[in-house]
Amino acid sequence: MGVERAVTRWYAQRQLLSEEIVRLEAKLAQPPDANPEAQDTPAHEAVDLQSLQVELTKAREKLRLLGPCPQPMMG
């Protein structure tokens, strides 16, 4: 039995959003001195953390708005 296109699309979008949320949370949890390449000033770090928080909030909202999985129209 095949899965409807809407269900497959929902699972793909959910997976992408979940991975994005995990990636952003890992960046936020990472200590600022853990990245030796980043020679940022404290003001730039604050802006970067703030932008990560905004991105994380947007990703979580998209995931929430995605809603439950659509039911396949079978049978």
KELO-339404 format. One record per residue: residue number from 0; x, y, z of N, C-alpha, C in turn; chain; residue in one letter. Coordinates in nm, 3 decimals, m for minus. Layout:
BEGIN
<rec NUM, <X, Y, Z>, <X, Y, Z>, <X, Y, Z>, 'A', 'a'>
...
***
This chain:
BEGIN
<rec 0, <0.084, m0.118, 0.000>, <0.000, 0.000, 0.000>, <0.089, 0.125, 0.000>, 'A', 'm'>
<rec 1, <0.054, 0.217, m0.081>, <0.130, 0.341, m0.089>, <0.084, 0.443, 0.014>, 'A', 'g'>
<rec 2, <0.169, 0.535, 0.042>, <0.136, 0.644, 0.133>, <0.104, 0.765, 0.048>, 'A', 'v'>
<rec 3, <0.002, 0.836, 0.087>, <m0.037, 0.955, 0.010>, <0.073, 1.059, 0.008>, 'A', 'e'>
<rec 4, <0.072, 1.140, m0.095>, <0.171, 1.245, m0.113>, <0.170, 1.342, 0.005>, 'A', 'r'>
<rec 5, <0.054, 1.377, 0.055>, <0.045, 1.473, 0.166>, <0.112, 1.418, 0.291>, 'A', 'a'>
<rec 6, <0.097, 1.289, 0.316>, <0.159, 1.227, 0.433>, <0.311, 1.226, 0.417>, 'A', 'v'>
<rec 7, <0.358, 1.189, 0.300>, <0.501, 1.186, 0.274>, <0.561, 1.325, 0.288>, 'A', 't'>
<rec 8, <0.492, 1.424, 0.233>, <0.538, 1.563, 0.241>, <0.542, 1.609, 0.385>, 'A', 'r'>
<rec 9, <0.440, 1.574, 0.464>, <0.435, 1.613, 0.605>, <0.554, 1.555, 0.681>, 'A', 'w'>
<rec 10, <0.582, 1.425, 0.659>, <0.694, 1.361, 0.728>, <0.827, 1.426, 0.689>, 'A', 'y'>
<rec 11, <0.845, 1.459, 0.562>, <0.969, 1.522, 0.517>, <0.985, 1.660, 0.580>, 'A', 'a'>
<rec 12, <0.879, 1.740, 0.580>, <0.886, 1.873, 0.641>, <0.913, 1.863, 0.791>, 'A', 'q'>
<rec 13, <0.846, 1.770, 0.856>, <0.865, 1.751, 1.001>, <1.010, 1.713, 1.031>, 'A', 'r'>
<rec 14, <1.067, 1.624, 0.950>, <1.205, 1.582, 0.971>, <1.301, 1.698, 0.952>, 'A', 'q'>
<rec 15, <1.282, 1.778, 0.848>, <1.370, 1.892, 0.823>, <1.362, 1.993, 0.937>, 'A', 'l'>
<rec 16, <1.240, 2.022, 0.982>, <1.224, 2.118, 1.092>, <1.284, 2.063, 1.222>, 'A', 'l'>
<rec 17, <1.267, 1.936, 1.248>, <1.324, 1.876, 1.369>, <1.476, 1.883, 1.367>, 'A', 's'>
<rec 18, <1.536, 1.854, 1.253>, <1.681, 1.861, 1.240>, <1.730, 2.005, 1.257>, 'A', 'e'>
<rec 19, <1.658, 2.100, 1.203>, <1.695, 2.242, 1.216>, <1.689, 2.284, 1.363>, 'A', 'e'>
<rec 20, <1.586, 2.241, 1.434>, <1.572, 2.275, 1.576>, <1.687, 2.215, 1.656>, 'A', 'i'>
<rec 21, <1.722, 2.091, 1.629>, <1.832, 2.026, 1.700>, <1.963, 2.099, 1.672>, 'A', 'v'>
<rec 22, <1.985, 2.138, 1.547>, <2.108, 2.210, 1.510>, <2.117, 2.345, 1.581>, 'A', 'r'>
<rec 23, <2.006, 2.419, 1.585>, <2.006, 2.549, 1.651>, <2.024, 2.536, 1.802>, 'A', 'l'>
<rec 24, <1.959, 2.437, 1.861>, <1.975, 2.415, 2.005>, <2.119, 2.378, 2.039>, 'A', 'e'>
<rec 25, <2.183, 2.301, 1.954>, <2.323, 2.265, 1.977>, <2.413, 2.388, 1.968>, 'A', 'a'>
<rec 26, <2.385, 2.476, 1.874>, <2.463, 2.599, 1.863>, <2.445, 2.686, 1.986>, 'A', 'k'>
<rec 27, <2.322, 2.695, 2.036>, <2.297, 2.777, 2.154>, <2.361, 2.716, 2.279>, 'A', 'l'>
<rec 28, <2.367, 2.585, 2.288>, <2.423, 2.519, 2.405>, <2.576, 2.520, 2.403>, 'A', 'a'>
<rec 29, <2.633, 2.542, 2.288>, <2.778, 2.543, 2.273>, <2.836, 2.665, 2.344>, 'A', 'q'>
<rec 30, <2.938, 2.646, 2.427>, <3.000, 2.762, 2.494>, <3.066, 2.853, 2.391>, 'A', 'p'>
<rec 31, <3.066, 2.983, 2.415>, <3.121, 3.078, 2.317>, <3.268, 3.055, 2.286>, 'A', 'p'>
<rec 32, <3.347, 3.007, 2.382>, <3.489, 2.986, 2.358>, <3.519, 2.852, 2.293>, 'A', 'd'>
<rec 33, <3.416, 2.771, 2.266>, <3.437, 2.640, 2.205>, <3.472, 2.651, 2.057>, 'A', 'a'>
<rec 34, <3.440, 2.763, 1.995>, <3.469, 2.783, 1.854>, <3.591, 2.875, 1.842>, 'A', 'n'>
<rec 35, <3.711, 2.821, 1.821>, <3.832, 2.905, 1.818>, <3.838, 2.996, 1.696>, 'A', 'p'>
<rec 36, <3.765, 2.964, 1.590>, <3.766, 3.048, 1.470>, <3.689, 3.178, 1.490>, 'A', 'e'>
<rec 37, <3.597, 3.178, 1.584>, <3.513, 3.296, 1.607>, <3.587, 3.394, 1.698>, 'A', 'a'>
<rec 38, <3.639, 3.499, 1.641>, <3.707, 3.605, 1.715>, <3.613, 3.725, 1.724>, 'A', 'q'>
<rec 39, <3.493, 3.701, 1.774>, <3.390, 3.804, 1.777>, <3.402, 3.889, 1.901>, 'A', 'd'>
<rec 40, <3.351, 4.009, 1.890>, <3.341, 4.096, 2.006>, <3.219, 4.052, 2.086>, 'A', 't'>
<rec 41, <3.212, 4.087, 2.213>, <3.095, 4.048, 2.294>, <2.962, 4.100, 2.238>, 'A', 'p'>
<rec 42, <2.963, 4.219, 2.180>, <2.839, 4.273, 2.123>, <2.794, 4.189, 2.005>, 'A', 'a'>
<rec 43, <2.888, 4.145, 1.923>, <2.855, 4.062, 1.806>, <2.805, 3.925, 1.852>, 'A', 'h'>
<rec 44, <2.862, 3.872, 1.960>, <2.817, 3.744, 2.014>, <2.674, 3.754, 2.064>, 'A', 'e'>
<rec 45, <2.640, 3.866, 2.127>, <2.504, 3.885, 2.177>, <2.405, 3.891, 2.062>, 'A', 'a'>
<rec 46, <2.442, 3.959, 1.954>, <2.355, 3.967, 1.837>, <2.341, 3.829, 1.774>, 'A', 'v'>
<rec 47, <2.451, 3.754, 1.768>, <2.448, 3.621, 1.711>, <2.359, 3.529, 1.793>, 'A', 'd'>
<rec 48, <2.371, 3.533, 1.925>, <2.286, 3.451, 2.011>, <2.140, 3.491, 1.997>, 'A', 'l'>
<rec 49, <2.116, 3.620, 1.985>, <1.980, 3.668, 1.970>, <1.921, 3.622, 1.836>, 'A', 'q'>
<rec 50, <2.000, 3.625, 1.731>, <1.950, 3.581, 1.600>, <1.926, 3.429, 1.600>, 'A', 's'>
<rec 51, <2.010, 3.354, 1.672>, <1.987, 3.210, 1.684>, <1.857, 3.182, 1.759>, 'A', 'l'>
<rec 52, <1.831, 3.260, 1.863>, <1.707, 3.244, 1.939>, <1.586, 3.272, 1.850>, 'A', 'q'>
<rec 53, <1.595, 3.376, 1.766>, <1.485, 3.410, 1.676>, <1.464, 3.298, 1.575>, 'A', 'v'>
<rec 54, <1.573, 3.246, 1.519>, <1.561, 3.135, 1.423>, <1.499, 3.012, 1.488>, 'A', 'e'>
<rec 55, <1.541, 2.984, 1.611>, <1.489, 2.869, 1.684>, <1.339, 2.885, 1.711>, 'A', 'l'>
<rec 56, <1.300, 3.004, 1.749>, <1.158, 3.032, 1.774>, <1.076, 3.015, 1.647>, 'A', 't'>
<rec 57, <1.128, 3.064, 1.535>, <1.058, 3.051, 1.407>, <1.045, 2.904, 1.365>, 'A', 'k'>
<rec 58, <1.152, 2.828, 1.384>, <1.148, 2.686, 1.347>, <1.048, 2.610, 1.433>, 'A', 'a'>
<rec 59, <1.046, 2.640, 1.562>, <0.949, 2.574, 1.651>, <0.806, 2.611, 1.613>, 'A', 'r'>
<rec 60, <0.785, 2.736, 1.575>, <0.651, 2.780, 1.535>, <0.608, 2.711, 1.405>, 'A', 'e'>
<rec 61, <0.699, 2.698, 1.311>, <0.667, 2.627, 1.186>, <0.630, 2.482, 1.214>, 'A', 'k'>
<rec 62, <0.703, 2.419, 1.306>, <0.674, 2.280, 1.342>, <0.536, 2.271, 1.407>, 'A', 'l'>
<rec 63, <0.504, 2.367, 1.492>, <0.373, 2.367, 1.557>, <0.262, 2.389, 1.456>, 'A', 'r'>
<rec 64, <0.283, 2.480, 1.362>, <0.184, 2.510, 1.260>, <0.166, 2.394, 1.160>, 'A', 'l'>
<rec 65, <0.268, 2.310, 1.149>, <0.259, 2.195, 1.059>, <0.145, 2.103, 1.102>, 'A', 'l'>
<rec 66, <0.123, 2.098, 1.232>, <0.010, 2.022, 1.285>, <0.031, 1.873, 1.281>, 'A', 'g'>
<rec 67, <m0.077, 1.799, 1.308>, <m0.068, 1.653, 1.308>, <m0.058, 1.599, 1.165>, 'A', 'p'>
<rec 68, <m0.016, 1.476, 1.156>, <m0.001, 1.410, 1.027>, <m0.138, 1.396, 0.960>, 'A', 'c'>
<rec 69, <m0.146, 1.432, 0.832>, <m0.273, 1.411, 0.761>, <m0.299, 1.261, 0.746>, 'A', 'p'>
<rec 70, <m0.423, 1.225, 0.759>, <m0.459, 1.083, 0.749>, <m0.466, 1.040, 0.603>, 'A', 'q'>
<rec 71, <m0.406, 0.927, 0.571>, <m0.415, 0.880, 0.434>, <m0.559, 0.843, 0.399>, 'A', 'p'>
<rec 72, <m0.600, 0.872, 0.278>, <m0.737, 0.845, 0.233>, <m0.742, 0.706, 0.170>, 'A', 'm'>
<rec 73, <m0.736, 0.605, 0.254>, <m0.738, 0.468, 0.202>, <m0.860, 0.395, 0.259>, 'A', 'm'>
<rec 74, <m0.923, 0.317, 0.177>, <m1.030, 0.230, 0.222>, <m1.163, 0.289, 0.233>, 'A', 'g'>
***
